[in-house]
Amino acid sequence: INSGSSLKMSLEKYSDELKETAAKMVRPGFGLLACDESTGTVGLRLESIGLENVEENRQIWRQLLFTTPELGNYISGAILFEETLYQSS
């Protein structure tokens, strides 16, 4: 199986959708929220304020970021750390 040809077919199939998504992500005047810090890096932030570096505290930290009032007025997307994909609030 040639994975290169599979990728090409996928890109062709979703080309318009990918272009639309990319255009929305780089809207003038908006930024991307980079919250893809590793568990170690976000742990340093938590520990600096006396909180233990455990998943629950990391989830609360990220939830604080995502629920900032009117956040959508300033960002067009977020870059996530893999751990975040499996969490819910």
C-alpha positions in Angstrom: 0.0 0.0 0.0 1.4 3.4 -1.0 0.5 5.7 1.9 1.5 8.7 -0.2 -1.4 8.1 -2.6 -3.8 7.6 0.2 -2.8 10.9 1.7 -3.2 12.6 -1.7 -6.7 11.2 -2.1 -7.7 12.5 1.4 -6.3 15.9 0.7 -8.1 16.1 -2.6 -11.4 15.0 -0.9 -11.2 17.5 1.9 -9.3 20.3 0.2 -12.1 22.8 0.3 -12.8 22.0 4.0 -9.1 22.3 4.9 -8.8 25.6 3.2 -11.9 27.0 4.9 -10.7 25.8 8.3 -7.2 27.3 7.8 -8.7 30.6 6.7 -10.9 30.8 9.9 -7.8 30.0 12.0 -5.8 32.9 10.7 -8.5 35.6 10.7 -7.0 39.1 11.0 -7.1 40.4 14.6 -7.5 37.0 16.2 -4.9 34.7 17.7 -4.5 31.1 18.6 -4.6 30.0 22.2 -1.5 27.8 22.6 -2.4 25.5 25.6 -0.4 22.5 24.5 2.0 22.5 27.4 3.2 19.1 28.5 2.2 17.8 31.9 5.6 18.7 33.2 5.4 22.3 32.0 1.9 23.0 33.2 2.9 21.2 36.4 5.6 23.8 37.0 3.0 26.6 36.8 0.7 24.7 39.2 3.5 24.0 41.7 4.6 27.6 41.6 1.2 28.5 43.2 1.2 25.6 45.6 -0.9 23.1 43.7 0.0 19.5 43.1 0.7 18.4 39.5 -2.2 16.0 39.0 -4.6 15.5 36.1 -7.5 17.1 38.0 -5.6 20.3 38.6 -4.3 20.4 35.0 -7.9 20.0 33.8 -9.1 22.8 36.1 -6.3 25.1 34.8 -7.2 24.4 31.1 -10.9 24.8 31.9 -10.1 28.2 33.3 -8.5 29.2 30.1 -11.3 27.8 27.9 -14.1 29.5 29.9 -12.6 33.0 29.9 -15.5 35.4 29.3 -15.6 36.6 25.6 -12.6 34.5 24.7 -14.1 33.9 21.2 -13.8 37.6 20.5 -10.0 37.3 20.7 -9.0 33.8 19.5 -9.9 31.7 16.5 -8.7 28.4 17.8 -6.7 26.5 20.3 -3.7 24.2 20.2 -4.3 21.4 22.6 -2.1 18.9 24.5 -3.2 15.3 23.9 -4.3 14.8 27.6 -7.0 17.5 27.0 -8.6 15.5 24.2 -9.8 12.9 26.7 -11.1 15.2 29.4 -14.6 16.7 29.8 -16.0 19.2 32.2 
